[in-house]
Amino acid sequence: MGWGWNVNITVTLGAHNINKNEPTQQVFHVGHWVIHPKYSGYTSENDIMLLKLKPRAKLTKSVSYIPFVSYKERVEPGTMCQVAGWGWTSRSRDVTSVLMEADLKVQREEKCTKTFKHYHSVTMICAGDENGKKAAFHGTARQMHPWNHTKVSEFILEGAFDNPHLQGLYIAISLCLYLTAILSNSFVIIVTVVYPPLHTPMYFFMSNLAILDLVGISSVLPKMLENLIVGKNTISFEGCVEQIYTFTFSGSTELMLLTVMSYDRYLAIHQPLHYMTMMSKGTCTSLMAGVWAIGTINSLINTLLVAQLDFCVPNLVQNFLCEIPPVLALSCSSTYLNEITVYMADIILGMGSFLLVILSYCLIITTVLKIQGSAGKWKAFSTCSSHLAIVGLFCSTIIYTYIQPPSTPLKKKNRTVSIMYTLVTPTLNPLIYSLRNKVIKVAFWKILPFRKTN
């Protein structure tokens, strides 16, 4: 049994009325039901009702002690706070919408204890402000008439850029990034196919990386460019789910591919004589089939779990793309299973891949240090430097974003991180590999249709 919650509140403090529209930030706890799904893990021995007025504040260890904010006015003892909101209960497959209302009265400023007893009523609510001061509230909760809720058919994206006066510049930059990513990654794919000297395991993996970069950036940038040009930051529910699937697939698959590439570099340096035998065409194909299959399964599971959630107004995604963490924050149904799967994927695929890469490079460094002569050491390190730079950039940004609780709103400073791994990294990957690779440079001039011939 669970509760979803979306609330519009009016707080009356003396003669002042403060209207707020803070969805997913208010918490009611009636009986043993947690209406807000983000706190479904909190239970109490008594029938209680909790009210959380401060957005994005964290519950303390005691479930009866919650943050409270008095806005600009001081909440004196005796002040009446009227709060109303609507939510819905779920029993089996039946969903019932109800309007809840509570009248709360500030009793005294001191530490209070649990004195909650009656179902749908409360004799006292404990709260405290940021400075640790305590206040006790007194009132009752009433279940009113049924209330119809509207499910969203589209989401509003925050957008990657804030200054509307520079919209033309943003469009130009985004278009340049997209064209550069398309051309450079397409070149890597083509050159590894048509140029025989590049028919090796390293370039086979590199071409797959280029494909994933194309898939990832193409799932984000075209829609972002459309919204910038039209001036309307919206995306349909179906489009959002599709973007979540495509982007999650490309991201998780790329993490595992980078791990395979680090293992490939280890074998090339540690076992140079047996490298081509160990990394045969069949082995490389099997490794890539496994990587793509795991990425597909991971993306499919997470996307299906998101698609079955209920989303209600307001529908503002605090990011410029539909990504799992900010989208989960908008759900008005329980996201417990979603959060578990996200954390499992982040730990297994994200941190697991990163640790395997670190292990591979520790073995590589150990092997390189045994090589006689500085020239040989430098040559060995140079073959890995590009891959290591890409791994560090991609893994650090994506783990940083996903390791945060999905219910944590994405702040503006984190938007820069999202831009890095969604737009910049897919553009830089082929350039990082190509600019320092003499074989690719030679291949470039060989396959040019307008090259000079002697």
C-alpha positions in Angstrom: 0.0 0.0 0.0 1.5 3.3 -1.0 0.7 6.9 -1.7 1.7 9.3 -4.4 1.6 13.0 -3.7 1.4 16.2 -5.6 0.3 19.3 -3.7 -0.6 23.0 -4.1 -0.6 24.6 -0.7 -1.8 27.9 0.9 -0.1 28.6 4.2 -1.8 31.2 6.4 0.4 32.9 8.9 -1.5 35.6 10.7 -2.8 38.0 8.1 -0.4 36.9 5.5 -1.2 34.4 2.8 1.7 32.7 1.0 0.7 30.7 -2.1 3.2 28.0 -3.0 3.4 25.5 -5.8 6.0 23.0 -4.6 5.2 19.5 -5.9 6.9 16.4 -4.4 8.2 18.5 -1.5 5.3 18.2 0.9 5.1 15.1 3.1 2.1 13.7 4.8 2.3 10.5 6.8 -1.1 9.2 7.8 -1.2 6.0 9.8 1.4 3.7 8.4 1.0 5.1 4.9 3.7 7.5 3.5 1.9 9.6 0.9 5.1 10.9 -0.6 6.8 7.9 -2.3 10.3 9.2 -1.7 9.9 8.5 2.0 8.2 5.1 1.7 11.0 3.6 3.7 10.1 5.6 6.8 7.6 4.0 9.2 6.4 4.7 12.7 5.0 2.7 15.6 2.1 5.1 16.0 -0.5 6.5 13.6 1.0 9.8 12.7 0.7 12.6 10.2 3.8 14.5 9.2 3.8 17.8 7.3 7.0 19.1 5.6 6.8 22.7 4.5 10.4 23.3 3.5 11.3 22.1 0.0 14.2 19.7 -0.5 14.9 19.4 3.2 16.0 16.1 4.6 14.3 14.1 7.3 16.3 13.6 10.5 16.7 10.3 12.3 13.6 10.9 14.3 10.5 10.5 12.1 8.6 12.9 14.3 11.1 15.7 13.9 11.0 17.4 10.5 12.4 20.7 9.1 10.1 23.6 9.1 10.5 27.0 7.5 8.6 30.1 8.6 9.3 32.0 5.4 9.7 35.8 6.2 7.3 35.9 9.1 8.1 34.5 12.5 5.6 31.8 13.4 4.5 32.7 16.9 2.7 30.3 19.2 -1.0 30.3 18.5 -0.6 30.9 14.7 -3.0 28.8 12.6 -1.5 27.1 9.5 -4.1 25.9 7.0 -2.8 23.3 4.6 -4.8 21.5 1.9 -3.6 19.1 -0.8 -4.6 16.2 -2.9 -3.2 12.7 -3.4 -4.3 9.2 -4.1 -4.2 5.8 -2.5 -3.5 2.5 -4.2 -5.0 -0.7 -3.1 -4.3 -3.6 -5.5 -5.2 -2.1 -8.9 -7.8 0.4 -7.6 -6.7 4.1 -7.5 -8.7 6.5 -5.4 -8.1 10.2 -5.4 -8.8 12.2 -2.2 -8.5 15.8 -1.1 -6.7 16.1 2.3 -6.9 19.1 4.5 -5.2 19.9 7.8 -5.5 22.8 10.3 -2.3 23.2 12.3 -1.7 25.4 15.3 1.7 26.3 16.7 1.6 25.3 20.3 5.1 26.2 21.7 8.7 26.4 20.8 10.3 23.4 22.5 11.2 19.9 21.8 8.1 17.7 21.6 7.5 14.0 21.7 5.4 11.6 19.7 1.8 11.9 20.8 0.1 10.7 17.7 -2.8 8.3 18.2 -5.8 8.5 16.1 -6.1 7.5 12.4 -6.6 10.6 10.2 -6.1 12.8 13.2 -3.1 14.2 15.0 -2.7 15.7 18.3 0.8 17.1 17.8 3.4 17.6 15.0 7.0 18.3 15.8 9.1 20.5 13.5 12.2 22.5 13.6 13.9 25.2 11.5 17.4 25.3 10.1 18.8 26.7 13.3 17.6 23.7 15.3 14.7 25.5 17.0 11.7 23.3 17.8 8.1 24.0 17.3 5.0 21.9 18.1 1.9 21.9 15.9 -1.6 20.9 16.8 -4.4 20.1 14.5 -6.5 17.5 12.6 -6.4 16.0 9.2 -9.6 15.4 7.2 -10.3 13.4 4.1 -12.5 15.4 1.8 -14.3 14.5 -1.4 -12.7 12.6 -4.3 -10.5 14.6 -6.6 -9.7 13.9 -10.2 -6.0 14.2 -11.1 -4.6 14.8 -14.6 -1.7 12.7 -15.9 0.8 14.6 -18.0 1.2 13.9 -21.7 4.3 16.0 -22.1 7.2 17.3 -20.1 8.8 20.7 -19.9 12.6 20.8 -20.1 14.6 23.4 -18.3 17.0 23.9 -21.2 20.7 23.8 -21.2 21.1 27.6 -21.4 19.6 30.4 -19.3 20.2 33.7 -21.2 17.5 34.1 -23.9 19.4 37.0 -25.5 22.2 34.6 -26.5 19.9 32.1 -28.1 21.4 32.6 -31.6 24.8 31.9 -30.2 23.6 28.8 -28.4 22.0 27.4 -31.5 25.3 28.0 -33.5 27.4 26.3 -30.8 25.0 23.3 -30.5 24.8 22.9 -34.3 28.6 23.0 -34.5 28.9 20.4 -31.8 26.4 18.1 -33.5 28.0 18.5 -37.0 31.5 17.9 -35.5 30.3 14.8 -33.7 28.5 13.4 -36.7 31.4 14.0 -39.1 34.2 12.9 -36.8 32.5 9.7 -35.5 31.2 8.8 -39.0 34.8 9.2 -40.3 36.1 6.8 -37.6 33.5 4.2 -38.6 34.1 4.5 -42.3 37.9 4.5 -42.1 38.0 1.4 -39.8 35.8 -0.5 -42.3 37.5 0.5 -45.6 41.1 0.7 -44.6 42.6 -2.8 -44.1 45.5 -1.8 -41.8 42.8 -0.7 -39.3 41.2 -4.2 -39.2 42.5 -4.8 -35.7 40.8 -5.3 -32.3 41.6 -1.8 -31.1 40.1 -0.1 -34.1 37.1 -2.5 -34.1 36.3 -1.4 -30.6 36.9 2.3 -31.6 34.4 2.0 -34.4 31.8 0.6 -31.9 32.6 3.5 -29.6 31.9 5.9 -32.4 28.6 4.3 -33.1 27.5 4.6 -29.5 28.6 8.3 -29.4 26.5 8.9 -32.5 23.5 7.2 -30.9 23.9 9.1 -27.6 24.3 12.6 -29.0 21.6 12.0 -31.6 19.1 11.2 -28.9 19.7 14.6 -27.2 21.0 17.3 -29.6 18.3 17.3 -32.3 15.5 17.8 -29.8 17.5 20.4 -28.0 18.2 22.3 -31.3 14.5 22.1 -32.1 13.5 23.6 -28.8 16.1 26.3 -29.1 14.8 27.3 -32.6 11.1 27.0 -31.8 11.5 28.5 -28.3 9.4 25.9 -26.6 11.1 23.5 -24.3 8.7 20.6 -24.4 8.9 16.9 -25.1 6.1 14.4 -25.3 5.8 11.6 -22.8 6.6 9.0 -25.5 9.5 11.1 -26.7 10.8 11.4 -23.1 10.7 7.6 -22.6 12.4 7.0 -26.0 15.1 9.5 -25.0 15.6 7.8 -21.7 16.0 4.4 -23.4 18.4 5.6 -26.1 20.6 7.6 -23.9 20.7 5.0 -21.1 21.6 2.4 -23.7 24.4 4.4 -25.2 25.8 5.4 -21.8 25.7 2.0 -20.1 27.0 0.2 -23.2 29.9 2.8 -23.6 30.9 2.2 -20.0 31.3 -1.5 -20.6 33.0 -0.9 -24.0 35.6 1.3 -22.3 36.3 -1.5 -19.9 36.8 -4.0 -22.7 39.1 -1.5 -24.4 41.2 -1.2 -21.3 41.5 -5.0 -21.2 42.5 -5.0 -24.8 45.3 -2.5 -24.1 46.5 -4.6 -21.2 46.8 -7.7 -23.4 48.5 -5.7 -26.2 51.2 -4.5 -23.8 51.5 -7.5 -21.4 51.1 -10.3 -24.1 52.2 -8.7 -27.4 53.3 -12.0 -28.9 49.9 -13.7 -28.2 47.8 -10.6 -28.6 46.3 -11.4 -32.0 45.6 -15.0 -31.0 43.9 -14.1 -27.8 41.9 -11.2 -29.3 40.8 -13.0 -32.4 37.9 -11.9 -34.6 35.6 -14.3 -32.9 36.6 -13.1 -29.4 36.1 -9.5 -30.3 32.7 -10.2 -31.8 31.6 -12.1 -28.7 32.8 -9.4 -26.4 30.9 -6.7 -28.3 27.8 -8.9 -28.5 27.9 -9.2 -24.7 28.5 -5.5 -24.2 25.6 -4.5 -26.5 23.3 -7.2 -25.0 23.9 -6.0 -21.4 23.5 -2.4 -22.4 20.2 -3.2 -24.1 18.9 -5.2 -21.1 19.9 -2.5 -18.6 18.3 0.2 -20.6 15.1 -1.8 -21.3 14.6 -2.6 -17.6 15.1 0.9 -16.4 13.0 2.4 -19.2 10.0 0.0 -18.7 10.1 0.8 -14.9 9.9 4.6 -15.7 7.2 4.1 -18.3 4.8 2.4 -15.8 5.1 5.3 -13.4 2.4 8.0 -13.0 3.4 11.6 -13.6 1.2 14.5 -12.7 1.4 18.3 -13.0 3.7 20.2 -12.6 5.9 18.5 -15.2 9.1 20.5 -15.2 12.2 18.3 -15.8 15.2 20.0 -14.1 17.5 19.2 -17.0 17.7 19.8 -20.7 17.1 16.2 -21.5 14.9 13.3 -20.2 17.3 11.5 -17.9 16.3 9.0 -15.2 17.2 10.9 -12.0 15.3 14.2 -12.8 12.4 12.4 -14.3 11.9 10.1 -11.3 11.7 13.2 -9.1 8.5 14.2 -11.0 6.7 10.9 -10.4 3.7 10.9 -8.2 3.8 7.2 -7.6 6.3 5.0 -5.7 9.8 5.1 -7.3 11.4 2.7 -4.8 12.0 -0.1 -7.3 13.3 2.5 -9.9 15.8 3.9 -7.4 17.0 0.4 -6.5 17.6 -0.5 -10.1 19.4 2.8 -10.8 21.7 2.3 -7.9 22.4 -1.3 -8.8 23.2 -0.3 -12.4 25.4 2.5 -11.2 27.3 0.3 -8.8 27.7 -2.7 -11.1 28.1 -1.0 -14.5 29.4 2.4 -13.5 31.7 1.8 -10.5 32.4 -1.8 -11.5 33.6 -0.8 -15.0 35.6 2.0 -13.5 37.3 -0.3 -11.0 38.1 -2.9 -13.7 39.6 -0.1 -15.8 41.8 1.0 -12.9 42.9 -2.6 -12.3 43.8 -3.0 -16.0 45.9 0.2 -15.9 47.6 -0.8 -12.7 48.7 -4.0 -14.5 49.7 -2.0 -17.6 51.8 0.4 -15.5 53.5 -2.6 -13.8 54.3 -4.1 -17.2 55.5 -0.8 -18.7 57.8 -0.1 -15.8 59.6 -3.4 -16.6 60.3 -2.3 -20.2 63.9 -1.4 -20.8 64.5 2.0 -22.2 62.5 5.2 -22.0 61.5 5.1 -25.7 59.8 1.8 -25.2 58.0 3.0 -22.1 56.8 6.2 -23.8 55.5 4.2 -26.8 53.6 1.9 -24.5 52.1 4.7 -22.5 51.2 6.7 -25.6 49.0 3.9 -26.8 46.9 4.1 -23.7 46.8 7.8 -23.0 43.9 8.6 -25.3 41.8 5.8 -23.9 42.6 6.8 -20.3 41.6 10.4 -20.9 38.2 9.4 -22.3 37.6 6.9 -19.5 38.4 9.5 -16.8 36.2 12.2 -18.4 33.2 9.9 -19.2 33.1 7.8 -16.0 33.7 10.6 -13.5 30.9 12.7 -14.9 28.3 10.0 -15.3 29.0 8.4 -11.9 28.8 11.8 -10.3 25.4 12.4 -11.7 23.9 9.0 -11.1 25.3 8.4 -7.6 23.1 11.2 -6.3 19.6 10.2 -5.0 17.1 10.3 -7.9 14.9 12.5 -5.7 17.6 15.1 -5.5 16.8 18.0 -7.9 19.4 18.7 -10.5 20.9 22.1 -9.8 22.3 24.5 -12.3 25.9 23.6 -11.5 25.2 20.0 -12.3 23.9 21.0 -15.7 27.4 21.6 -16.8 28.3 18.1 -15.9 25.4 16.8 -18.0 26.5 18.9 -20.9 30.0 17.4 -20.6 29.0 13.8 -20.9 26.0 14.2 -23.2 27.4 16.7 -25.8 31.1 17.4 -25.3 32.4 13.9 -24.7 30.8 12.3 -27.8 32.3 15.1 -29.9 35.8 14.9 -28.3 36.1 11.1 -28.3 37.0 10.7 -32.0 39.2 13.8 -32.0 41.2 12.5 -29.0 41.8 9.2 -30.7 42.5 10.6 -34.2 44.7 13.6 -33.6 47.5 11.6 -32.0 47.1 8.5 -34.1 49.4 8.4 -37.1 47.7 5.4 -38.6 44.3 7.1 -38.7 45.9 10.2 -40.2 47.5 8.1 -43.0 44.1 6.4 -43.5 42.4 9.8 -43.8 44.6 10.9 -46.7 44.4 7.4 -48.3 40.6 7.2 -48.5 40.0 10.8 -49.6 38.3 10.7 -53.0 40.0 13.9 -54.1 43.5 12.9 -53.0 46.4 13.6 -55.3 47.8 10.6 -57.2 51.3 10.4 -58.7 
